[in-house]
Amino acid sequence: MGIPAYFKYIKTKVKKSILLEPPNKTQNLFLDFNGIIHGCKEEVFSDNGLEKDIYPKIISYIEYIVQLIEPSQLLYIAIDGVAPRSKMEQQRKRRYKSAQDRNIKPAMTGCDKQKWDSNAISPGTRFMNNVDYNLYSSSYLKHLSKSIKVIVSNSSCPGEGEQKIFRYLRQLPDDDGINVIHGLDADLIMLSLLQNQKNIYLYREYLEKPFFININEFSISLKNIHNNINSHDYVFLSFIMGNDFLPHFYALYMRLGLLDKVLEIYNEIYNELNECLIIDNKINHSFLLKLIQKLSIREDQLVKNRANAMVYKKLIKHGHSPEEKFEHFPDYFRNKEIFINFGNEGWRQRYYDTIGETNNIENMCREYVNGLAWNIKYYTSSDPTNSSVNQSWYYPYLHAPLLKDLAEYLESSPIHYPMNNIDKKYSSLQQLAIILPPQSAHLLPKSWKPVILANDKIYVKRFKLDPIGAVFRWECSPELPFNDESILKELDKCVLTNAEKKRNKKHKEQEIKDV
């Protein structure tokens, strides 16, 4: 989940939930595995290693984590499979930026160009097929299976890794002991908060000293701090601050401590209505309307505060080395924000003019509200890969509407869950065709490559980064052409090799046994 600076917020606000040592007597260990693959890849190539060196590094890392946590019953390895179309949009943007960075960064910083394509860490590629094979054939995991159950949900099993973990976790008895989940995403916190009577600890490794979050203690602390707020409402409010499926509101800037302000407004409305924001896993329209209205009243000042913070940051000397200039790219391109002149007369019209959506405001609001409904459905469903969750929906705009316009839309419009093409499902290779840039066409089936490269209006090599609201380069949104998926029908006519067909098949999670 894209909530900027969220872990820093947690360590400041709910210190009691943070542990520096693993809990005693852990029964079940869950690994949200893609972060581990990326980490091992970085370590291997920083030592001038080869792709073949990644596989043993992955197994060694699993062994390290197991020795640290010492699970007594289960090791569950969850690798990202085919994601909903909404997630694919985010993946597409990341992979296009990754391809651009591989070309630009060496020229700007003088560092060596990384030859290995990290976009290979996607379902349906030969590399991920090899990762799956190495896990199933691992002598260490086979030996471990003699003492505890070892399950792998590989990249051919549909669904995001964290969703697979919680789908399995929900099936366990409430008294099944301590569950430790290893991963980097803030999604894990939100999903953990939505589980009742589960003894969950999140293990996060990131730059500084690793730490554990006791979710039960975290939930209690939240209720003590925020007037007994229920977990579903808190998670939804966090969605509004940022998530993987919708762009952030410019006015709601996590780094300025605005989550606390949003929670304060939430408490005012809760006391007024005496009802929750989320009821039976659905959005309470009256509550959401009041929330957006109260935020929209403050929008002029909020956007001005954020814009001033951006200017102030630009004035701070954060260094002028090539690496720092590369990472702080947005600071050198504030022209759009200067033109919009946030918070000053006429800024709303200039905002929509600048992002090119002056004639689409109502539809932006409709799709954004649909997206909020989709989010809560996705995070509360017992199995987000089933037909109750629309796999084909996604927000079709680069930016969010303004809060004032969203409030006006909600005054006259109900909240609808997006139902179009609700039964549509994607294969691993179709996902690759949607998310990969042309620079990564070598990862596609051979017969698909010329079709993709010929469609250069969709699969562009050159594109601009939109720096509006971004602090770091990685936060910039690439301005990519709309992909209407029509090319998928053309690709279906292409002949696949047997190996490619195998990589395109869906599988279920599999227990490893030493037979």
Buried (B, 14 or more C-beta within 10 A) or exposed (E): BBBBBBBEBBBEBBEEBBBEEBBEEBBBBBBBBBBBBEBBBEBBBEEEBEBEBBBBBBBEBBBEBBEBBEBBBBBBBBBBBBBBBBBBBBBBBBBBBBBBBBEBBEEEBEEEEBEBBBBBBBBBBBBBBBBBEBBEEBEBBBEBBEEBBBBBBBBBBBBBBBBBBBBBBEEBEEEBBBBBBBBBBBBBBBBBBBBEEBBBBBBBBEEEEBBBBBBBBBBBBBBEEBBEBBBBBBBBBBBBBBBBBBBBBBBBBBEBEBBEBBBEBBEEBBEEEEEBBBEEEEBBEEBBBBBBBBBBBBBBEBBBBBBEBBEEBEEEEEEEEBEEBBBBBBBEBBEBBEEBBBBEEEBBEBBBEBBEBEEBBEBBBBBBBBBBBBBBBBBBBEBBBEEEBBBBBBBEBBBBBBBBBBBBBBEEBEBEBBEEEBEEBBBBBBBBBBBBBBBBBEBBBEBBBEBBEEBEEBBBEEBEBBBBBBBBBEBBBBBBEEBEBEBBEBBEEBEBEEEBEEBBEBEEBBEBEEE
